[in-house]
Amino acid sequence: MSFLDKLKNKAQQAKGQGKEEAGRRSGDSRLEAEGRKDQAAGGTKQVGEKAKDAAQEARKTFGTGS
């Protein structure tokens, strides 16, 4: 929900892209798979953050929360 969390998630995705590319170029399938895993984890966290933001916005709109 915080900007810092979103930034960390994006950084994890970028790190995953780097690992995947490095693995692909070096022929290291394990590193490539680890990169895909990091990207997926960062993406999943981003989806969660967006859902939290949407819920917070709905509470503000309908006045049923803090």
C-alpha positions as CSV (number, residue, x, y, z in Angstrom):
1,M,0.0,0.0,0.0
2,S,2.9,2.3,0.6
3,F,5.0,3.8,-2.1
4,L,8.0,2.0,-0.6
5,D,6.3,-1.4,-0.9
6,K,5.4,-0.8,-4.5
7,L,9.0,0.3,-5.3
8,K,10.4,-2.9,-3.7
9,N,8.0,-5.0,-5.8
10,K,9.1,-3.3,-9.0
11,A,12.7,-3.7,-8.0
12,Q,12.1,-7.4,-7.4
13,Q,10.6,-7.7,-10.9
14,A,13.5,-5.8,-12.5
15,K,16.0,-8.0,-10.6
16,G,14.2,-11.1,-11.9
17,Q,14.3,-9.8,-15.5
18,G,18.1,-9.3,-15.1
19,K,18.6,-12.8,-13.7
20,E,16.4,-14.3,-16.5
21,E,18.4,-12.5,-19.2
22,A,21.7,-13.4,-17.6
23,G,20.7,-17.0,-17.3
24,R,19.5,-17.1,-20.9
25,R,22.8,-15.5,-22.2
26,S,25.0,-17.8,-20.2
27,G,22.9,-21.0,-20.8
28,D,22.2,-21.3,-17.0
29,S,18.6,-22.6,-17.0
30,R,18.6,-22.5,-13.1
31,L,19.3,-18.8,-13.1
32,E,16.8,-18.2,-15.8
33,A,14.1,-20.0,-13.8
34,E,15.0,-18.1,-10.7
35,G,14.6,-14.9,-12.6
36,R,11.1,-15.9,-13.8
37,K,10.3,-16.8,-10.2
38,D,11.4,-13.4,-8.9
39,Q,9.4,-11.6,-11.6
40,A,6.3,-13.6,-10.8
41,A,6.7,-13.0,-7.0
42,G,7.1,-9.2,-7.6
43,G,4.1,-9.2,-9.9
44,T,1.9,-11.1,-7.4
45,K,2.8,-8.6,-4.7
46,Q,2.0,-5.7,-7.1
47,V,-1.5,-7.2,-7.6
48,G,-2.0,-7.4,-3.9
49,E,-0.9,-3.7,-3.5
50,K,-3.3,-2.6,-6.2
51,A,-6.2,-4.6,-4.5
52,K,-5.4,-2.8,-1.2
53,D,-5.4,0.5,-2.9
54,A,-8.8,-0.2,-4.6
55,A,-10.3,-1.3,-1.2
56,Q,-9.0,1.8,0.4
57,E,-10.4,4.0,-2.3
58,A,-13.8,2.2,-2.0
59,R,-13.8,2.9,1.7
60,K,-13.1,6.5,1.1
61,T,-15.8,6.7,-1.6
62,F,-18.5,5.0,0.4
63,G,-17.4,6.3,3.8
64,T,-17.3,2.9,5.5
65,G,-13.8,2.9,7.0
66,S,-11.0,5.0,8.3
